Amino acid sequence: MDIKIKFLGTGTSHGVPKINCKCKVCLSDDPRNKRLRSSILIEHAGSNILFDTSADFRQQALKFNLDKLDYIFFTHAHADHIHGIDDIRAYQNPQSPPIDCYALKSVCDEFRERFGYIFLDKIPAGGGIPRINLMPLNFFEPVNVNGIDITAIKVIHGEKETAGYKVGNMAYIPDVKQIPKESMKFLYKLDCLIIDALRYRQHSTHINIAEAIKIIEELKPKMAYLTHIDHEVDHKQAEIEIRDKAKIAFDGLTIKINL
């Protein structure tokens, strides 16, 4: 049984091109240097499973003809990963059930605080709000979604614990500065590892390309893709530099993994 993974966005919180920037990458004609905010879609057994409603979700849904949405998993509550939540309304009508949205309890709590209008006891006249079921997750406890186990893996993003996700024998870790030892054991020798690689320079809350390659060499996945990339990184040049150690993901890239 296969899952299909589509990269809806591979950019950092600013996206690429960055507003008001005239650097070489932001002005590039290479479509692989056009990066919406980070998100992936997994297609499995007729279901579409979205990871993060990025701030660019509407644009992603239109660009990649996303015609249905069954489940959503959230990595954390930063704006670039959740502020597209309102646009899931396009997949709902008054008769359709709420969409199950999985996230750490701390993220669920932040959702209720930040998007209080979603959780009113009575839907306001005219509707206009997404309808969701928040499904709290615990680290390392898998949930089964339409026949596939999905497990929240603890990683550190800045000073916060954040969820990466293990889906079958692949993992998606878009925002990370450190992977605790207790999490590493879940990530060895995967079929595919998708991991944060913000830029060349050090960053306080993200790993850079060199750090990502070091983790990949330790974990030894069959395939590795770098994502959550900013405007310092030119796609073509970066792939030459890292050679066969990993691939640079780009918006619209689709890969298949056998479960």
C-alpha positions as a Markdown table, in Angstrom:
| # | Residue | x | y | z |
|---|---|---|---|---|
| 1 | Met | 0.0 | 0.0 | 0.0 |
| 2 | Asp | 1.4 | 3.4 | -1.0 |
| 3 | Ile | 1.0 | 6.9 | 0.3 |
| 4 | Lys | 1.4 | 9.9 | -1.9 |
| 5 | Ile | 3.1 | 13.0 | -0.4 |
| 6 | Lys | 2.7 | 16.4 | -2.1 |
| 7 | Phe | 4.6 | 19.4 | -0.9 |
| 8 | Leu | 2.1 | 22.2 | -0.8 |
| 9 | Gly | 4.7 | 24.6 | 0.5 |
| 10 | Thr | 8.4 | 24.4 | 1.4 |
| 11 | Gly | 9.2 | 28.0 | 2.5 |
| 12 | Thr | 9.8 | 29.6 | 5.9 |
| 13 | Ser | 7.5 | 32.0 | 7.7 |
| 14 | His | 8.2 | 34.8 | 5.2 |
| 15 | Gly | 7.8 | 32.7 | 2.1 |
| 16 | Val | 10.0 | 33.1 | -0.9 |
| 17 | Pro | 10.2 | 35.6 | -2.5 |
| 18 | Lys | 10.2 | 37.6 | 0.7 |
| 19 | Ile | 8.3 | 40.9 | 0.7 |
| 20 | Asn | 10.4 | 43.9 | -0.2 |
| 21 | Cys | 13.5 | 41.8 | -1.0 |
| 22 | Lys | 15.6 | 42.1 | -4.2 |
| 23 | Cys | 18.1 | 39.3 | -3.5 |
| 24 | Lys | 19.1 | 36.8 | -6.2 |
| 25 | Val | 16.8 | 34.1 | -5.0 |
| 26 | Cys | 13.8 | 36.3 | -4.5 |
| 27 | Leu | 14.2 | 37.6 | -8.1 |
| 28 | Ser | 14.9 | 34.1 | -9.5 |
| 29 | Asp | 13.0 | 32.7 | -12.5 |
| 30 | Asp | 13.5 | 29.2 | -11.2 |
| 31 | Pro | 10.0 | 28.0 | -10.1 |
| 32 | Arg | 11.7 | 25.8 | -7.4 |
| 33 | Asn | 12.7 | 29.1 | -5.7 |
| 34 | Lys | 9.1 | 30.1 | -5.3 |
| 35 | Arg | 8.2 | 28.8 | -1.8 |
| 36 | Leu | 4.8 | 29.0 | -0.1 |
| 37 | Arg | 4.7 | 28.5 | 3.6 |
| 38 | Ser | 5.4 | 24.9 | 4.7 |
| 39 | Ser | 2.8 | 22.2 | 4.5 |
| 40 | Ile | 2.3 | 18.7 | 3.0 |
| 41 | Leu | -0.7 | 16.7 | 1.9 |
| 42 | Ile | -0.8 | 12.9 | 2.2 |
| 43 | Glu | -3.1 | 10.9 | 0.0 |
| 44 | His | -3.9 | 7.5 | 1.4 |
| 45 | Ala | -6.7 | 5.0 | 0.7 |
| 46 | Gly | -9.0 | 7.8 | -0.7 |
| 47 | Ser | -8.4 | 10.2 | 2.1 |
| 48 | Asn | -6.6 | 13.6 | 2.0 |
| 49 | Ile | -4.6 | 14.2 | 5.2 |
| 50 | Leu | -3.3 | 17.8 | 5.5 |
| 51 | Phe | -0.3 | 18.7 | 7.7 |
| 52 | Asp | -0.8 | 22.4 | 8.8 |
| 53 | Thr | -3.1 | 25.0 | 7.4 |
| 54 | Ser | -0.4 | 27.3 | 6.4 |
| 55 | Ala | -0.9 | 31.1 | 6.0 |
| 56 | Asp | -0.9 | 30.3 | 2.2 |
| 57 | Phe | -3.4 | 27.5 | 2.4 |
| 58 | Arg | -6.0 | 29.1 | 0.0 |
| 59 | Gln | -3.3 | 29.7 | -2.6 |
| 60 | Gln | -2.0 | 26.1 | -2.2 |
| 61 | Ala | -5.5 | 24.6 | -2.5 |
| 62 | Leu | -6.1 | 26.5 | -5.7 |
| 63 | Lys | -2.7 | 25.9 | -7.2 |
| 64 | Phe | -2.7 | 22.1 | -6.6 |
| 65 | Asn | -6.5 | 21.5 | -7.1 |
| 66 | Leu | -7.1 | 20.2 | -3.6 |
| 67 | Asp | -10.7 | 19.1 | -4.1 |
| 68 | Lys | -11.4 | 17.5 | -0.7 |
| 69 | Leu | -10.0 | 17.5 | 2.8 |
| 70 | Asp | -10.6 | 14.7 | 5.4 |
| 71 | Tyr | -8.2 | 15.2 | 8.3 |
| 72 | Ile | -5.7 | 17.8 | 9.5 |
| 73 | Phe | -2.7 | 17.4 | 11.7 |
| 74 | Phe | -1.0 | 20.5 | 13.2 |
| 75 | Thr | 2.7 | 20.6 | 14.1 |
| 76 | His | 2.5 | 23.7 | 16.3 |
| 77 | Ala | 0.7 | 27.0 | 16.7 |
| 78 | His | 2.9 | 29.5 | 14.9 |
| 79 | Ala | 1.1 | 31.8 | 12.4 |
| 80 | Asp | 2.7 | 30.4 | 9.3 |
| 81 | His | 1.4 | 26.9 | 10.1 |
| 82 | Ile | -2.2 | 27.6 | 11.3 |
| 83 | His | -3.5 | 30.9 | 10.0 |
| 84 | Gly | -5.0 | 29.4 | 6.9 |
| 85 | Ile | -7.6 | 27.6 | 9.1 |
| 86 | Asp | -10.6 | 29.8 | 7.9 |
| 87 | Asp | -10.1 | 28.5 | 4.3 |
| 88 | Ile | -11.2 | 25.0 | 5.2 |
| 89 | Arg | -14.7 | 26.4 | 5.0 |
| 90 | Ala | -14.5 | 25.8 | 1.3 |
| 91 | Tyr | -14.7 | 22.0 | 2.0 |
| 92 | Gln | -17.8 | 22.3 | 4.2 |
| 93 | Asn | -21.5 | 22.9 | 3.8 |
| 94 | Pro | -24.2 | 23.1 | 6.5 |
| 95 | Gln | -24.7 | 19.3 | 6.3 |
| 96 | Ser | -21.1 | 18.2 | 6.4 |
| 97 | Pro | -19.5 | 17.1 | 9.6 |
| 98 | Pro | -16.7 | 19.0 | 11.3 |
| 99 | Ile | -13.2 | 18.1 | 10.2 |
| 100 | Asp | -11.1 | 16.2 | 12.8 |
| 101 | Cys | -8.0 | 18.3 | 13.6 |
| 102 | Tyr | -5.3 | 16.6 | 15.6 |
| 103 | Ala | -2.7 | 18.5 | 17.6 |
| 104 | Leu | -0.9 | 18.5 | 20.9 |
| 105 | Lys | -3.1 | 19.5 | 23.9 |
| 106 | Ser | -1.1 | 22.8 | 24.2 |
| 107 | Val | -1.8 | 23.6 | 20.5 |
| 108 | Cys | -5.5 | 22.8 | 21.0 |
| 109 | Asp | -5.6 | 25.2 | 24.0 |
| 110 | Glu | -4.0 | 27.9 | 21.9 |
| 111 | Phe | -6.4 | 27.3 | 19.1 |
| 112 | Arg | -9.4 | 27.9 | 21.4 |
| 113 | Glu | -7.8 | 31.1 | 22.7 |
| 114 | Arg | -6.7 | 32.5 | 19.4 |
| 115 | Phe | -9.7 | 31.4 | 17.3 |
| 116 | Gly | -12.4 | 31.7 | 19.9 |
| 117 | Tyr | -15.0 | 32.6 | 17.3 |
| 118 | Ile | -14.7 | 29.0 | 16.0 |
| 119 | Phe | -15.8 | 27.5 | 19.3 |
| 120 | Leu | -19.0 | 29.5 | 20.1 |
| 121 | Asp | -21.9 | 27.5 | 21.5 |
| 122 | Lys | -24.1 | 28.8 | 18.6 |
| 123 | Ile | -23.0 | 29.3 | 15.0 |
| 124 | Pro | -23.6 | 33.0 | 14.2 |
| 125 | Ala | -26.1 | 34.0 | 11.6 |
| 126 | Gly | -24.7 | 33.6 | 8.1 |
| 127 | Gly | -22.1 | 31.0 | 9.3 |
| 128 | Gly | -18.7 | 32.1 | 8.1 |
| 129 | Ile | -16.7 | 29.9 | 10.5 |
| 130 | Pro | -14.8 | 26.6 | 9.9 |
| 131 | Arg | -16.2 | 23.7 | 11.8 |
| 132 | Ile | -13.6 | 21.5 | 13.4 |
| 133 | Asn | -13.2 | 18.8 | 16.1 |
| 134 | Leu | -10.0 | 19.4 | 18.1 |
| 135 | Met | -8.4 | 16.0 | 18.8 |
| 136 | Pro | -5.7 | 16.2 | 21.5 |
| 137 | Leu | -2.6 | 14.1 | 20.9 |
| 138 | Asn | 0.1 | 12.8 | 23.2 |
| 139 | Phe | 3.7 | 12.3 | 22.1 |
| 140 | Phe | 4.6 | 8.8 | 20.9 |
| 141 | Glu | 0.9 | 7.5 | 21.0 |
| 142 | Pro | -0.2 | 6.7 | 17.5 |
| 143 | Val | -3.6 | 7.4 | 16.2 |
| 144 | Asn | -5.1 | 5.4 | 13.3 |
| 145 | Val | -6.6 | 7.5 | 10.5 |
| 146 | Asn | -8.2 | 5.5 | 7.7 |
| 147 | Gly | -5.9 | 2.6 | 8.2 |
| 148 | Ile | -2.6 | 4.4 | 8.8 |
| 149 | Asp | -0.9 | 5.0 | 12.1 |
| 150 | Ile | 0.2 | 8.6 | 12.6 |
| 151 | Thr | 2.4 | 9.4 | 15.7 |
| 152 | Ala | 3.4 | 12.8 | 17.1 |
| 153 | Ile | 7.2 | 12.8 | 17.7 |
| 154 | Lys | 8.6 | 15.3 | 20.2 |
| 155 | Val | 11.1 | 17.8 | 18.8 |
| 156 | Ile | 12.3 | 21.1 | 20.2 |
| 157 | His | 11.6 | 24.3 | 18.2 |
| 158 | Gly | 13.3 | 27.2 | 20.0 |
| 159 | Glu | 12.3 | 26.6 | 23.6 |
| 160 | Lys | 9.0 | 24.9 | 22.8 |
| 161 | Glu | 8.1 | 21.2 | 22.4 |
| 162 | Thr | 6.7 | 20.8 | 18.9 |
| 163 | Ala | 5.3 | 17.9 | 17.0 |
| 164 | Gly | 6.9 | 16.2 | 14.1 |
| 165 | Tyr | 4.9 | 13.3 | 12.6 |
| 166 | Lys | 5.8 | 9.7 | 11.8 |
| 167 | Val | 3.4 | 8.4 | 9.2 |
| 168 | Gly | 4.0 | 4.8 | 8.5 |
| 169 | Asn | 7.7 | 4.6 | 7.7 |
| 170 | Met | 8.2 | 8.3 | 6.9 |
| 171 | Ala | 8.5 | 11.4 | 9.1 |
| 172 | Tyr | 7.7 | 15.0 | 8.6 |
| 173 | Ile | 9.6 | 17.4 | 10.8 |
| 174 | Pro | 9.3 | 21.0 | 9.4 |
| 175 | Asp | 10.3 | 23.1 | 12.5 |
| 176 | Val | 13.1 | 21.8 | 14.7 |
| 177 | Lys | 16.2 | 22.9 | 16.5 |
| 178 | Gln | 16.8 | 19.7 | 18.5 |
| 179 | Ile | 15.6 | 16.1 | 18.4 |
| 180 | Pro | 15.6 | 14.5 | 21.9 |
| 181 | Lys | 17.2 | 11.1 | 22.3 |
| 182 | Glu | 13.8 | 9.6 | 23.2 |
| 183 | Ser | 12.5 | 10.7 | 19.7 |
| 184 | Met | 15.5 | 9.6 | 17.7 |
| 185 | Lys | 14.7 | 5.9 | 18.2 |
| 186 | Phe | 11.4 | 6.4 | 16.2 |
| 187 | Leu | 13.3 | 7.9 | 13.3 |
| 188 | Tyr | 16.1 | 5.5 | 12.4 |
| 189 | Lys | 16.2 | 4.0 | 8.9 |
| 190 | Leu | 12.9 | 5.4 | 7.6 |
| 191 | Asp | 11.9 | 5.1 | 4.0 |
| 192 | Cys | 11.7 | 8.9 | 3.9 |
| 193 | Leu | 12.6 | 11.8 | 6.2 |
| 194 | Ile | 11.4 | 15.3 | 5.5 |
| 195 | Ile | 13.2 | 17.8 | 7.7 |
| 196 | Asp | 13.7 | 21.5 | 8.4 |
| 197 | Ala | 16.8 | 23.1 | 6.9 |
| 198 | Leu | 16.2 | 26.8 | 7.1 |
| 199 | Arg | 19.4 | 28.3 | 5.6 |
| 200 | Tyr | 23.2 | 28.1 | 5.7 |
| 201 | Arg | 23.7 | 30.3 | 8.7 |
| 202 | Gln | 22.9 | 29.2 | 12.3 |
| 203 | His | 19.5 | 30.1 | 13.6 |
| 204 | Ser | 18.2 | 30.2 | 17.2 |
| 205 | Thr | 15.1 | 28.1 | 16.6 |
| 206 | His | 15.7 | 26.1 | 13.4 |
| 207 | Ile | 18.5 | 23.7 | 12.2 |
| 208 | Asn | 20.5 | 24.9 | 9.2 |
| 209 | Ile | 21.4 | 22.8 | 6.1 |
| 210 | Ala | 24.6 | 21.5 | 7.7 |
| 211 | Glu | 22.8 | 20.4 | 10.8 |
| 212 | Ala | 20.1 | 18.7 | 8.8 |
| 213 | Ile | 22.6 | 16.7 | 6.8 |
| 214 | Lys | 24.3 | 15.6 | 10.0 |
| 215 | Ile | 21.0 | 14.3 | 11.4 |
| 216 | Ile | 20.2 | 12.6 | 8.1 |
| 217 | Glu | 23.6 | 10.9 | 8.2 |
| 218 | Glu | 22.9 | 9.6 | 11.7 |
| 219 | Leu | 19.3 | 8.5 | 11.0 |
| 220 | Lys | 20.1 | 6.9 | 7.6 |
| 221 | Pro | 16.8 | 7.2 | 5.8 |
| 222 | Lys | 16.4 | 5.7 | 2.3 |
| 223 | Met | 15.4 | 9.2 | 1.1 |
| 224 | Ala | 15.7 | 12.6 | 2.7 |
| 225 | Tyr | 14.1 | 15.9 | 1.7 |
| 226 | Leu | 14.9 | 19.4 | 3.1 |
| 227 | Thr | 12.1 | 21.8 | 3.6 |
| 228 | His | 11.1 | 25.1 | 5.5 |
| 229 | Ile | 13.7 | 26.9 | 3.4 |
| 230 | Asp | 14.3 | 30.7 | 3.3 |
| 231 | His | 15.5 | 33.0 | 0.6 |
| 232 | Glu | 19.2 | 32.5 | 1.3 |
| 233 | Val | 19.0 | 29.1 | -0.4 |
| 234 | Asp | 19.1 | 28.8 | -4.2 |
| 235 | His | 17.5 | 25.4 | -5.1 |
| 236 | Lys | 19.9 | 24.4 | -8.0 |
| 237 | Gln | 23.1 | 25.5 | -6.2 |
| 238 | Ala | 22.0 | 23.8 | -2.9 |
| 239 | Glu | 21.3 | 20.5 | -4.6 |
| 240 | Ile | 24.8 | 20.6 | -6.2 |
| 241 | Glu | 26.4 | 21.3 | -2.8 |
| 242 | Ile | 24.6 | 18.6 | -0.9 |
| 243 | Arg | 24.9 | 16.1 | -3.8 |
| 244 | Asp | 23.5 | 12.7 | -2.9 |
| 245 | Lys | 23.0 | 13.4 | 0.8 |
| 246 | Ala | 19.5 | 14.8 | 0.5 |
| 247 | Lys | 17.1 | 16.5 | -1.9 |
| 248 | Ile | 15.8 | 20.0 | -1.7 |
| 249 | Ala | 12.0 | 19.8 | -1.7 |
| 250 | Phe | 10.1 | 22.3 | -3.8 |
| 251 | Asp | 6.4 | 23.3 | -4.0 |
| 252 | Gly | 4.4 | 20.8 | -6.0 |
| 253 | Leu | 6.9 | 17.9 | -5.6 |
| 254 | Thr | 5.1 | 14.6 | -5.3 |
| 255 | Ile | 6.7 | 11.4 | -4.0 |
| 256 | Lys | 5.3 | 7.9 | -3.2 |
| 257 | Ile | 6.2 | 5.8 | -0.2 |
| 258 | Asn | 5.3 | 2.2 | 0.2 |
| 259 | Leu | 3.9 | 1.4 | 3.7 |
